[in-house]
Amino acid sequence: MSATEHDFGAFVAARATSLLRVAYLACGDEAEAEDLLQTALERTYRNWDRVHHDSPEPYVRRVIVNAAISRARRRAILRIIPMHSPPDTPDRATDTDLRQVLMDALRALPPRQRAVIVLRYWEDLSEAQTAEVLGCSVGTVKSQASKATAKLRSALGRETVEGVIRNAHA
């Protein structure tokens, strides 16, 4: 095993769980999160000689977030293309737990806003760190976070939250 393979393997062993969590929160689907992480790790390995001298984790996070945004855009475009028959959509269960309500609200956000929320609040990155990962300004992070939290507050209205709490106690 070469030194590159050993260093990369050690990095993956140490950070894979955290990076998988970022991927899951960025896309909201376990299988897609695993695909996103695999894609990010593949790209990181190809650039390992350049990446490992700095901290590789922000690089991998950025690849995950960019890949999640790209996939979401592709899905949005596919939804615009007319179909012969509308796709089946599953019925929403009446008894949902808080995690499901939160994940649904998070999935409903535009990809960029979802990325800001995940990086700022789940990954606990500063505004400057989030801006660096996303390749934008701190002001953009602030405005996207503000818009996203307003949408989440709207989506998670009082009735929904009270219903979730009632179901949790039942």
PyMOL commands that set and color helices and strands:
alter all, ss='L'
color gray80, all
select helices_A, chain A and resi 3-27+30-46+48-51+56-80+98-108+111-122+127-134+138-155+158-169
alter helices_A, ss='H'
color red, helices_A
deselect
rebuild
show_as cartoon
